Amino acid sequence: MTPGHGSTVDGVLRRSARRTPERTAVTYRDRSWTYAELDEGVSRAAQVLTSSGLAPGDRVGAYGHNSDAYLIGFLACSRAGLVHVPVNQNLTGDDLSYIVGQSGSTLVLADPDLADRLPDGVRVMPLRDADDSLLARLDSTPPYDGPEPRTEDLVQLLYTSGTTALPKGAMMTHRALVHEYLSAITALDLSAGDLPVHSLPLYHSAQMHVFLLPYLAVGAQNTILDAPDAEQLFDLIEAGRADSLFAPPTVWIGLSNRPDFATRDLSGLRKAYYGASIMPVPILERLRERLPKLAFYNCFGQSEIGPLSMVLAPNEHRKARLDSCGRPVLFVDARVVDENGKDVPDGTSGEVVYRSPQLCEGYWDKPEETAEAFRDGWFHSGDLVVRDAQGYFTVVDRVKDVINSGGVLVASRQVEDALYTHPGVAEVAVIGLPDDRWIEAVTAVVVPRGTVTEDELVAHARENLAHFKAPKRVLFVDELPRNASGKILKRELRDRLGEA
């Protein structure tokens, strides 16, 4: 590599620090970092890691809650040529041991309240809240003076959510993520004048790589929260300290269901981003009616592509296109193919496949899964979509979530959208459960609002859908299982309810 390319993840921060050193980069609780302070803190943290015996290419697990220390840990790994392995902070037992072991993590950066969950024998360094933590050692450690990583080096193993099988570690290079940052900046209109708040887990690729790192690249002032607490979010917006928010549909649904959603002054919110799972059209219409001047962006993709692949911009949120995930971003090429890898006509459903410099290099230590995903020079996503003549894509379902009911394929999303128009539905997930007659019975799992019956919801669905698409059963629950990024875990519902 020719020295000085600087196309690395940590280089994103370094450039902003040189451009606007005194500007506030990150605020977390009562701590605040200017860009110059954050850049120096990252360099000192990189030295802490390398002084502990780590060498370029070593994997470093990250098992912590949202914090400034978590961000510094990731950027320090980047600067030192280490491979960061973010781990869902809700994982325990075998799931946690699997990722730490499969990645071959030499060290795990962990919050103290989580460290005792880690497998015996794993080397741990506290991220914060301890005298020997990464954060506490910064003042007494000189800046990093080792070799710079190369653009083609691995910087992170992004483990897939594992909703259908064991998680796979998508091998992300510096080059892939830097390309994805530029795609996010251009497609989502990110600018230095924005005031973004980051409340989703930073272990998740969407919050970290679609928003926090791209916003650091443009020099914005970022606020990190522990979690998407509605009261805290509303307070920040009313105080003029936040005008940009990303959240999955489940969080937006929760915000819109709050009684004070109709009364709080949320006019300062300028940009609303949603993604990680499909947004029900009725919920989007409710949000737009309450906040007509708010610019909505639909963000779509998956971990293997950094994770942003498509965006529906505010001016594209038209009545006939509200269910679309938009068009491919700057560095993404996409096709829709059948089971044989042949292009299907516009208006016909098929699997979306990608070619992009944002893509991962494959799955860590899983050559068979890598070969299966990367076929004929394209990455096969597993998402079932339809493309229209104008190049807009609409997600029909995950290929594995389509319901085979009596030999007819039913997309769960269409049923969910129909049920969301009923006032008695707060949340719903539609799944297929084993059935002697239908093979899979279309089943709606509903979190009710007020009093509503199964017969009412089935009748409502039949008014809006072909009868074969309407639920055969409606099951009521207090809450739907979801991962830390807000994605509803349909596999867990199928496993739990299929045995009932």
N, C-alpha and C positions, 0 to 999 in steps of 0.2 A: 504493500500500500504506500502510495505517495504521502509523506507526512503532511498534516495540516488540513485534511479533508473535513474533519470535524462533524461528519454526518453520524453522530452518535446521540443516544438519548440524553446523556448528561450534557452534551454540547448545546442542546436546546436551552438549558438553564444558563450555561456560561455566556452565551450570546446575549440573552436578556439582561444578565447582570452587568455586562459591559455597556449595554445600551442605556439602561435606566437603573443604576446601582442603588439609588436612594428610594426608589419606589417600593411600596409595600407589596411583597409577593404573596405571603401566606399569613393568615391569622387562624389560630386554633386556640379556643378557650381564651386564656389571658396572655398567650404568647403571640408575638408578631415578629415576622422576619422580613427585612428588606431583601431585594434581589441579591445585593452584594453579600449580606449576612447568610442567606440561604446557600448561595454558591460556595462560600467559605466553609459553612457547616457541612455541606456534602463532601467537600475535599478532605476535611478533617475526619469525617466518618469513614471515608474510603481508606484513609491511613489506619484507623482503628482496626478495620477488617483485615487489611493485609498484614498488619503487625501481629495479628493473632494467628498467623500461619496460613492464611488462605492464599491461593494462587489463582491466576486467571483461568477461567473455565470451571472452577469449583462451583457447585450449586449451593445456594444459601436460601433456606426456607424462611418465609415471613408469615408469622402466625400472630397477628395482632389486630386490635381495633383501629378505627380511624384515628389518625393523629398526625401532627407534623413530623414526629419521629418515624412513623411508618413511611411517609414520603421520602424523608432523608435517607432511610435505609435502602429504599429502592434505587434512588439516584446515586448513592454511594457504591452500591454493587455495580451499577452501570459504569461509573468512572474507574473502578478498579478492575474491570474486565471480568467480573463475577456474573454468574447466572442466577437471577432472582427467581424464587419459586413461591409465588403468593398462594397461601392456603386459607380457605374459608374458615373464619374464626369460630364457626359453629360446628365444625367437624370434631368428632371424638373417636376413640376406640379404633376399630379396624380401618375405617375410612381415613382417619388422620394418619395412621401408621402406613397405610398404602402409599399415599402421596409422598410422605417424607422418605420412605424406603425406595419407592420406584424411581424417584428423582435422583437418589443418591446424595441428598443434601448433607454436606459436611458440617454445617452449622445451621441452627434455627434462631432467627431473631424473633423473640416472643415477648408479648406483654406478660408481666409477672403473674397476673391472675389466670393466665392460660397455660403457663409453662408446665404445671404438674400433669397436664393431660398428655404431654408428649411421651412417646415410647421411651422405655428405659435405655440408657446408653447414648441417647442423642445429646450432642453438645449444644448448649443453649447460651445465648447472650441476650440479656434483657434489652428491650427497645427503649424503655423509659421507666420512671418511677422506682429507680433503684440506684444506689451509689455507683455500681459497676455497669450501669446501662450504657448503651451506645450514645444516648443523648448526653449523659453526665460526663462522658469522657472527652467531649469535643474541646472544651477549654484547655485541657492539658495535653492535647495532641497536635503536632504540626500538620500542615496541609499535605496532601498526597503528592508524592513526587515520583511515582512509578510510571510504567509505560501506558500509553493510551490504548484503549481497545480499537479494533478495526471495525469498519462498517458491517462486514460480513460475519462478525462474531455473534454468538448467541448472547442475548441479554436477559431473556426471561423464558421460563416454561409456563405457559398459560394452560392450566388444566381445565378441560371441558367440564361442564356441570355434572356429567355422569347421570343424566335422567333416564337413559336407556341402557347403559353398560358401565363398566368400570371407567373412571376418568382417564383421559389421554392427555399427555403434556405436549401442547402445541409449541414447537420450537421457534421462538421469535428472535429475529436478528435486529441489531440496531437499524439497519437499512429498512427493514420492513416497518418498524414502528415510526421512524421519522417520515417515511412516505405517508403512513396513515395519519400522522399529525397534520401534515399539509392538506390532505384530503378533508379532514375534519374542519380545519380553519376556513377553507374556502367554501365548503358545502353548508356549514352552520353559521357563517357570518360572525365568527369569533373575533373580538377586537379588544384592544388594550383598555378601552373605556368601559367595558362591561364589568359588572360586579357579580361574578358567579359564586354560588354556594354549592359545595360538594358534600352531600349528605349520604349518598349510597356507599357501600363498602369499597374501600380503595383496593382490596384484593381483587375486585372484579374489573375486568378489562374495560368495560364501558365507562365507569366513572374515572378511572385512572387515565386511559389512553384516548378517549374521545373528548374528554373535557379538561381534567386537571393539567395534564402535560401540554396539550395544545394551548391552553390558556396561559401557562407559564411561558410558552414560546412567543406569544404576542405581547407579554408584559402586563397582563391584567392583575387586579387585586383579588385574591382568592380567599374564601372563607371555608374552612373544613369543619364539619359538624360530626358529632359522634354517630348520629343516626338521623333519618328524616322525621324529626319531631315536628308535628304540625304547628304547635304553639310557637316554637322557636323560629320556624320558617316564616310564619306570618309576622312575628315581631321584627325580624330582620328586614322583611319587605317594607313594612310600615315605617321603619326607621330610616329607610333609604340606603341600607347597607347591602341589599341583594336585589338584583334585577334580572338574574338569569338562573334557571333551575332545570336540572335534569332529574327525571324520576320515571320509574316503570309505571305502566298503567295501574297496577294495584295501589301504588301510592297516590296517584292522581285520583283514583276512585275514592280512596279514603279521605283525601282532602275535600273532594266535592261533596261527600256525604256528611261532613261536619256541619252542625247548625250555624257556626260562626263564619262559614265560607261565604254566606250571603251578606254578612254584615261588616267583616273586616275590610279595611282599605287596602286592596291589593293592586291598586292602579300603578304602583311603581314597578311591578313585574312586567318586563318587556319581552323576554324570550322564554318560551316553555318548550323543553325538549322531552320527548318520550321515546321509549324503546325497551329492549330486553325481552318483551313479549308483545303480542298483538293488542292494540288499543281498540276496545269496543266502540263502534261508531256512535252509539247513543251517548256514551260517556263523553266523547270528544265534542259532540254537539252541545251537551250540557255545559261543559267548560267554556266553549266559545260564546255561548249565550250570556254567561255570567261575566266574562272578560273579553268583550268584543275587540279590543285593541291589542290583545296579547298575540304575539307572533308564535305560532306553533310549528315545530319541526318534528317530523317522524324519522327516527334513526333506526336503521336496520342493519343486521350483520351477525357475525358470530366470532368467537374467540380466534379461530384460525386465520382470520383476515384482519385482525388487529384492534377492534372488531368491526369497524364501520365499513359497510359496502354500498349502502343506498340511503338516500335522504329525500323526503318529501318536504319541500320548502314552504314557507308561509303562503306565498302567492300561488302555490299549487294545491292548497287545501280548499278545493272547490267541492260543491255538494256531491257531484257525481264521482269524486275521486278521494273521498275521505278515508276509504279503506285501503288506499294504495300506500306502499312503502317508498314510492318515488322512483328515482332513476339512479344508476350507478354514479359513485363519486369519482373524483378526478383520476385516481390511479387504478380504477377497477373496470375490468371488462367482464361482462356477464352474458350468458346464453341460457335458453330454456330447452331442455332435452328430454327425450323419452328414455325408457329403460335400456335402450340400446345405444344411448349417447348421440342420437340423431336430433337435430333441431326440430322443434314442433312449430306449427303456424301460430302467429299472434292470436290471442284469444283462447288458446288451448293450454290446459294445465300440464306442467312437467316439472322436473327438478332443475333448480337454478345451479349452474356451474360457473366457476370463476377462474380468471387468470389475472394476476396482479403482483406487483412488487411488494404489496402489503402482506402477502400470504406467508404463513409459516413454512419452515423447511421440512415439515413432516412431524410425526409424533415420536417423542423421546422413547428410544429403545422398543419401538413397536413397528418393525418393518412391514409386517403383513397389513396392519391397519393403514399405514402410510400408503402402501401400494394400492389398497382398495379405494382410498379417498382421492388420490392423485392418479387419474386414469386418462390416457390420451392427451396428456398435457394440460388437463383442467382439473380443478379441485371440485369434487362433488359434495355439495353442502348438506343434502338431506332435507332441504326445504322445498315444498311443493308450491309453485307460483304460477301466475298467468301474466304474460306481457301483452300490453295493448299496442296498437299501431303507432302511438306516439312515444313508445319506449318506456312507459311507466309499468312498474311491476306491482302486483298484488299478491300477498302471501295467502295461499289457500289453507295450508296447514304444514306441520312437520310431516314428512312422508310416513313416519311411524305413528302419527296421531290420527290419521285418517281412519274413519270407522267403516268397517265392512258389515253392513246391516242387510241381511237377506240377499247378499251378493251385489248390493248397490253401495257404492262408496259415498260416504257422507262426511263433509268437512265440518269439524267441530266449531270452527270460528263462525260459520253462518248461523248455526243454531244458537250460539252464545249471543250474537248480535241481536237476534230476534227476542231472546229472553230478557236482554238488558232494557228493552223498551217497556217492560212491565214495571210499574212502580213498586211492586213488592219484592223486587230482586236487587239486593245490594251488591252481591258478587255471584258469579256462576262459572263453573268449569264443566265442559261437556266431554265425556269420555265414552268409550265402548267397553261394555262388560260382557263376559261370556254368557251366551244364551242358547238354549237347545233349539229354538225355532229360528232365531234371527242370526245366528253365528255370534254377532255382537249386537247387543241392545244399546241404542242411543240413550245415554243416561246423563241427566243434568244434575250436577251437585251444586246446590244453591245455599248461599248465606242469605236468609230472608231479611227484608225490612218490613217490620210490622207483621201482620197476619196474612198469610197466603197459603193456598192449598195446592196439592199436586194437580188436581183436576183443572184448577184455574190456569196454571202455567202450561199444561199440555194443550188446553183449548186455545190459549193465547198464541202458542207456537204454531198451531195448525192454521190460525188466521193469517199468519205471515209466511208460512213455509209450506212446501209440498208435504202431504201427510207422512210420507215415508221418512222425512227428515226430522219430524217432531219427536221429542223424547218419548221413549217407551216407559221410562221411569224417571221420577224426580225424587232425589234424596236431599234432605235438609241437614245442614251442619252449622256449627257455630263459627267456624273459620276454615279457610282453605290452606293446605300446606304449601309453603313456598320457600325458596332458598333466599339467601341474604340479599340477592339482587332484585327480589320481588317477583321472580318467575314462579308461576304456579307449578307444582310438581305433580303432573298428571300420572306419572308412573307410580308414585306413592299412592295416589287415589285408586288407581286400578288394582294395585296389589292389596290395599287395605279392604276395598269394597268388593273386590272379586272373590274374596274369601268369606265375606259375610253371609 
